[in-house]
């Protein structure tokens, strides 16, 4: 049952506030994704093989705790106010502590201590991240019922994440020395600053965002059935499709981020340009974002993903076939151009992913009469986390197959560096090809559901309620 709740009209304040939530999440997540492997293998001294199994175990645990915390969010309301905000505050506070502890300078400790510490702190960090990210993701469906505004919220979420990513992209300017090696002793201070900035983002969510689609917590006689939610997830065809595409994109793009850093370390021998290259690779996201509402209204989210990913497939195939000599500036520009086009698919999917997930939650409600936002989002997040673990292990295994030796840092052999560059391009190309296939033939929500208007910052005439 819904609670009638008089609140202020929806407006720009909600867009900005919601964007700050993913900004907060990504100030921690981007740091962990981009630098944790390099920190523990190049500075702390873990073997790449040990890193691979540590991250798999950590991500399996991470994936398991997602639906557990999602169930808690659905069934346990802290206080009488917001369903999600207290959980976001708890998770955001914990992220400051455990993001910082993840980069403690323990290189002088025994090897077994370093292995245990890495595994333990990563598992605890993942719980903190889940406690912030799962309720934040579920919050999306409770801000507004309007499909176009939901898509625009997804766009602003991507803006928040992109802002955090841009800040993390500037880190190569301060975390690498003149020989292109990681300065590990600085990372703990970087982690403290980044996570503290991220916490400010979480507080802005609490301050600026209003929940209008208010669903009362389940009472003891009407407890949400977790098994029913799981069954609903696995019978929700569009949600399974989006989960599969997200799984592929995480493995082939997000989990391979550290590999790109290694390419600039050992192939192009130029980490100082890495910050600029990372920002340039985000240009597709910046260029597409202002027009995403008009485009999805015209052709629909599904078709947009298929078209953009098809462009990326062509670019990926061409980049794999063209020779790139590391000493030639033209090769560097060619590589950067290939990254921009390959990331077109990832950029589009990133912008509209969360709006598509909300469409799938609405599809679930129409099909079963139950929303279970927290549990469905947590199950979706479960598979993303599983992909992150498998992707991190996959990147470690592929680096080893290419001949990478972690103790050499930037001084890999020329053949090894070439192998890594080729592997990186091939993996991303395969990823965008799978994105086209899954979206085209499995995802079955047409353009009429949740099609978006251009971003509208005018307030709604009246608050919304969910019956």
C-alpha positions in Angstrom: 0.0 0.0 0.0 1.2 3.5 -0.7 1.3 6.3 1.7 -0.1 9.6 0.7 2.8 12.0 1.1 2.7 15.7 0.4 6.1 16.7 -1.0 7.6 19.3 -3.2 7.3 18.9 -7.0 9.9 17.1 -9.0 12.6 19.3 -10.4 16.3 20.0 -11.2 17.1 19.6 -7.5 16.3 15.9 -7.8 18.3 15.5 -11.0 21.4 17.1 -9.4 21.0 15.3 -6.1 20.6 11.9 -7.7 23.7 12.5 -9.9 25.7 13.1 -6.7 24.9 9.6 -5.5 26.7 7.9 -8.3 29.4 10.5 -7.9 29.8 9.3 -4.4 29.8 5.6 -5.3 32.4 6.1 -8.1 34.8 8.2 -6.2 35.5 5.0 -4.3 34.7 2.4 -7.0 36.8 4.1 -9.8 39.8 4.2 -7.5 39.4 0.5 -6.6 38.8 -0.5 -10.2 41.7 1.5 -11.7 44.4 1.1 -9.2 43.9 -1.7 -6.7 45.4 -4.4 -8.9 48.4 -2.2 -9.8 48.8 -1.2 -6.1 48.9 -4.8 -4.8 50.9 -6.4 -7.7 53.4 -3.6 -8.5 53.9 -2.0 -5.0 52.8 -4.4 -2.3 54.3 -7.3 -4.2 51.5 -9.9 -4.6 51.9 -12.3 -7.5 49.4 -11.9 -10.3 48.2 -15.5 -9.8 47.4 -14.7 -6.1 45.6 -11.5 -7.1 43.5 -13.5 -9.5 42.1 -15.9 -6.9 41.8 -13.2 -4.2 39.6 -11.0 -6.5 37.5 -14.0 -7.6 36.8 -15.0 -3.9 36.2 -11.4 -3.0 33.8 -10.8 -5.8 31.9 -14.0 -5.1 31.4 -12.8 -1.6 30.5 -9.3 -3.0 27.9 -10.9 -5.2 26.4 -13.0 -2.4 26.0 -10.0 -0.1 24.2 -8.0 -2.7 20.8 -9.8 -2.6 21.2 -10.2 1.2 21.5 -6.5 1.7 18.8 -5.9 -0.9 16.4 -8.0 1.1 17.3 -6.1 4.2 16.6 -2.8 2.4 13.2 -4.1 1.3 12.2 -5.4 4.7 14.0 -3.3 7.3 13.1 0.4 7.5 15.4 2.4 9.8 13.3 5.0 11.4 9.9 6.3 10.1 11.2 8.4 7.2 12.9 7.4 4.0 13.2 3.8 3.1 16.6 4.2 1.4 18.4 7.3 2.8 19.6 5.8 6.1 21.2 2.9 4.3 22.9 5.2 1.9 24.4 7.2 4.8 25.6 4.1 6.6 27.2 2.7 3.5 28.8 6.1 2.5 30.3 6.5 6.0 31.8 3.0 5.9 33.3 3.6 2.4 35.5 6.4 3.7 37.1 4.0 6.2 37.5 0.9 4.1 38.5 2.7 0.8 41.4 4.2 2.8 42.3 1.0 4.5 42.4 -0.8 1.1 45.6 1.2 0.2 47.6 0.9 3.4 51.4 0.7 2.7 52.0 -2.9 3.9 54.8 -3.8 1.5 57.2 -4.6 4.4 54.8 -7.2 6.0 55.1 -10.9 5.4 53.7 -12.3 2.2 50.9 -14.4 3.9 49.9 -11.3 5.9 49.6 -9.3 2.6 47.4 -12.0 1.0 45.1 -12.2 4.0 44.9 -8.5 4.4 44.1 -7.9 0.7 41.3 -10.5 0.8 39.8 -9.4 4.1 39.8 -5.7 3.4 38.4 -6.1 -0.1 35.5 -8.2 1.3 34.7 -5.6 3.9 35.0 -2.8 1.4 32.5 -4.6 -0.8 29.9 -4.8 2.0 30.3 -1.1 2.6 29.9 -0.3 -1.1 26.9 -2.6 -1.4 25.2 -0.9 1.5 25.5 2.4 -0.3 25.0 1.4 -3.9 22.0 -1.0 -3.6 19.6 1.4 -1.9 20.9 4.2 -4.1 20.1 2.2 -7.2 16.6 1.2 -5.9 15.9 4.9 -5.0 15.6 5.6 -8.8 12.2 4.0 -9.1 10.8 6.0 -6.1 11.7 9.5 -7.2 9.2 9.7 -10.0 6.7 7.6 -12.0 7.2 9.6 -15.2 9.2 7.4 -17.7 10.9 10.3 -19.4 12.0 11.8 -16.1 13.3 8.3 -15.1 15.4 8.2 -18.3 16.7 11.7 -17.5 17.5 10.6 -14.0 19.6 7.8 -15.5 21.3 10.4 -17.7 22.1 12.5 -14.7 23.3 9.4 -12.8 25.8 8.9 -15.6 26.9 12.6 -15.3 27.7 12.0 -11.7 29.6 8.8 -12.4 31.4 10.5 -15.3 32.5 13.4 -13.0 34.0 11.0 -10.6 35.7 9.1 -13.4 37.1 12.3 -14.8 38.6 13.2 -11.4 40.1 9.7 -11.2 41.5 10.1 -14.7 43.6 13.0 -13.4 45.4 10.7 -10.9 48.1 9.6 -13.2 49.6 13.1 -12.9 50.3 12.4 -9.2 50.6 8.6 -8.8 53.3 7.8 -11.4 56.9 8.8 -11.3 59.1 10.0 -14.2 59.9 6.3 -15.1 56.1 5.5 -15.4 56.1 3.4 -12.2 53.3 3.6 -9.6 54.2 5.6 -6.4 52.4 3.2 -4.0 53.1 5.2 -0.9 50.9 8.0 -2.1 47.8 5.9 -2.6 46.5 5.9 1.0 46.3 9.7 1.0 44.7 9.6 -2.4 42.1 7.1 -1.2 41.3 9.2 1.9 40.7 12.3 -0.1 38.7 10.6 -2.8 36.4 8.8 -0.4 35.8 11.9 1.7 34.8 13.8 -1.4 32.5 10.9 -2.3 30.8 11.1 1.1 29.9 14.7 0.4 28.0 13.4 -2.7 26.0 10.9 -0.5 25.0 13.7 1.8 23.8 15.8 -1.1 21.5 12.9 -2.1 19.9 13.1 1.3 19.6 16.8 1.2 18.3 17.2 -2.4 16.3 14.1 -3.4 12.7 13.4 -2.5 11.0 10.0 -2.6 7.6 10.5 -4.1 6.6 6.9 -5.1 6.2 5.8 -1.5 5.7 2.1 -0.8 5.2 1.1 2.8 7.6 -1.4 4.3 6.2 -5.0 4.4 4.5 -5.8 7.7 4.9 -9.1 9.5 1.8 -10.7 8.0 2.7 -9.6 4.4 6.5 -10.2 4.3 8.2 -10.0 1.0 9.0 -13.5 -0.3 12.7 -13.5 -1.3 12.3 -16.7 -3.2 9.4 -15.2 -5.1 11.6 -12.2 -6.0 14.3 -14.5 -7.2 11.8 -16.4 -9.4 10.5 -13.1 -10.7 14.0 -12.1 -11.7 14.7 -15.3 -13.6 11.4 -15.0 -15.4 11.9 -11.4 -16.3 13.2 -11.7 -19.9 14.2 -8.0 -20.4 15.9 -7.8 -17.0 17.9 -11.0 -17.8 18.9 -9.5 -21.1 20.1 -6.3 -19.5 21.9 -8.3 -16.9 23.7 -10.3 -19.6 24.7 -7.2 -21.5 25.9 -5.5 -18.3 27.8 -8.7 -17.4 29.6 -8.6 -20.8 30.3 -4.8 -20.6 31.8 -5.1 -17.1 34.1 -7.9 -18.1 35.2 -6.4 -21.4 35.4 -2.7 -20.4 35.3 -1.9 -16.7 37.5 -4.8 -15.5 40.1 -4.2 -18.2 40.8 -0.6 -17.2 44.0 -1.5 -15.5 45.2 -3.2 -18.7 45.0 0.2 -20.5 47.2 1.7 -17.8 49.7 -1.1 -18.4 49.6 -0.4 -22.2 50.7 3.2 -21.6 53.3 2.1 -19.1 55.0 -0.6 -21.2 53.9 -0.1 -24.9 53.7 3.6 -25.4 56.0 4.4 -22.4 54.0 7.5 -21.6 51.9 7.5 -18.5 51.9 11.3 -18.3 49.5 11.5 -21.3 47.3 8.8 -19.8 45.2 11.4 -17.9 44.5 13.3 -21.1 43.8 10.0 -23.0 41.3 8.9 -20.3 39.4 12.1 -20.6 39.4 12.0 -24.4 38.0 8.5 -24.3 35.1 9.9 -22.4 34.2 12.3 -25.2 31.5 10.0 -26.6 29.8 10.1 -23.3 29.9 13.9 -23.1 28.8 14.3 -26.8 25.9 11.9 -26.6 24.6 12.8 -23.2 22.7 16.0 -24.1 20.9 14.3 -26.9 20.0 11.0 -25.3 16.5 12.1 -24.4 15.6 13.1 -28.0 17.2 10.0 -29.5 15.5 7.5 -27.2 12.1 9.2 -27.8 12.6 8.9 -31.5 14.1 5.4 -31.8 13.9 3.8 -28.3 16.6 2.6 -25.9 17.0 -0.8 -27.5 17.6 0.4 -31.0 20.1 3.1 -29.7 22.1 0.4 -27.9 22.2 -1.8 -31.0 23.2 1.0 -33.4 25.9 2.5 -31.2 27.4 -1.0 -30.4 27.4 -1.8 -34.1 29.5 1.3 -34.8 31.9 0.1 -32.0 32.1 -3.4 -33.6 33.3 -1.9 -36.9 35.8 0.4 -35.1 37.1 -2.5 -33.1 37.6 -4.8 -36.0 39.5 -2.1 -38.0 41.7 -1.2 -34.9 42.6 -4.9 -34.5 43.8 -5.1 -38.1 45.8 -1.9 -38.3 49.5 -1.9 -37.2 50.4 0.6 -34.5 54.1 1.2 -33.9 54.7 2.4 -30.3 57.3 5.0 -31.3 55.1 6.7 -34.0 52.8 9.5 -32.9 50.3 8.5 -35.5 50.0 5.2 -33.8 49.2 6.8 -30.5 46.5 9.0 -32.2 45.1 6.0 -34.0 44.9 4.0 -30.7 43.2 7.0 -29.0 40.7 7.2 -31.8 40.0 3.5 -31.6 39.3 3.8 -27.9 36.9 6.7 -28.5 34.8 4.7 -31.0 35.0 1.5 -29.0 33.7 3.4 -25.9 30.7 4.7 -27.9 28.9 1.5 -27.1 29.9 1.6 -23.4 29.0 5.3 -23.2 25.5 4.8 -24.5 24.8 1.8 -22.4 26.1 3.5 -19.3 23.8 6.5 -19.8 20.6 4.6 -20.3 21.3 1.4 -18.3 19.6 2.4 -15.1 16.5 3.7 -17.0 16.3 0.3 -18.7 16.6 -1.4 -15.3 13.7 0.7 -14.0 11.7 -0.3 -17.1 12.3 -3.9 -16.2 11.1 -3.3 -12.6 7.9 -1.8 -14.0 7.6 -4.8 -16.3 7.9 -7.0 -13.2 5.2 -5.1 -11.5 2.8 -5.4 -14.4 3.5 -9.1 -14.6 3.4 -10.0 -10.9 1.9 -7.1 -9.0 5.0 -6.8 -6.9 7.8 -4.3 -7.3 10.5 -5.5 -4.9 12.9 -2.8 -6.1 15.6 -3.6 -3.5 15.7 -7.3 -4.2 15.5 -7.0 -8.0 18.2 -4.3 -8.1 20.3 -6.4 -5.7 20.0 -9.5 -7.9 21.0 -7.4 -10.9 23.9 -6.0 -8.9 24.8 -9.6 -7.9 25.6 -10.5 -11.5 27.5 -7.2 -12.1 29.6 -7.9 -9.0 30.2 -11.5 -10.2 31.3 -10.1 -13.6 33.7 -7.7 -11.8 35.3 -10.6 -10.0 35.5 -12.8 -13.1 36.6 -9.9 -15.2 39.4 -9.0 -12.8 40.6 -12.6 -12.8 40.1 -12.8 -16.5 42.3 -9.7 -17.0 45.0 -11.2 -14.7 44.9 -14.5 -16.6 45.1 -12.7 -20.0 48.0 -10.6 -18.8 49.9 -13.7 -17.8 49.1 -15.3 -21.1 50.6 -12.3 -22.8 53.8 -12.7 -20.9 53.3 -9.9 -18.4 55.7 -10.0 -15.4 54.3 -7.8 -12.5 57.7 -7.2 -10.9 59.0 -5.5 -14.1 56.5 -2.7 -13.9 56.9 -0.5 -17.0 59.9 -2.5 -18.3 58.0 -5.4 -20.0 59.5 -6.8 -23.2 58.4 -5.3 -26.5 56.6 -8.5 -27.6 54.7 -8.7 -24.2 53.6 -5.1 -24.5 52.4 -5.7 -28.1 50.5 -8.8 -27.0 48.8 -6.8 -24.2 47.7 -4.1 -26.6 46.3 -6.5 -29.1 44.5 -8.5 -26.4 42.9 -5.4 -25.0 41.5 -4.3 -28.4 40.2 -7.8 -29.2 38.4 -8.3 -25.8 36.6 -5.0 -26.2 35.6 -5.8 -29.8 34.1 -9.1 -28.7 32.3 -7.4 -25.9 30.5 -4.9 -28.1 29.6 -7.7 -30.6 27.9 -9.6 -27.8 26.1 -6.5 -26.7 24.6 -6.2 -30.2 23.5 -9.8 -30.3 21.9 -9.9 -26.8 20.1 -6.6 -27.0 18.7 -7.3 -30.5 17.5 -10.8 -29.9 16.8 -11.1 -26.2 15.7 -7.7 -24.8 12.0 -7.4 -25.6 10.8 -4.0 -24.3 10.0 -1.8 -27.3 10.6 2.0 -27.6 7.1 2.9 -26.4 7.9 1.9 -22.8 9.9 4.6 -21.0 10.7 6.6 -24.1 12.2 9.9 -23.0 11.6 13.5 -23.7 14.5 16.0 -23.8 15.7 16.7 -20.3 13.0 18.6 -18.6 14.0 20.6 -15.5 10.6 22.2 -15.0 8.9 20.9 -11.9 5.9 18.6 -11.9 2.6 20.3 -11.2 2.0 18.0 -8.2 3.7 15.3 -6.2 3.3 11.7 -7.3 2.1 8.7 -5.3 2.1 5.0 -6.1 -1.0 3.0 -5.4 
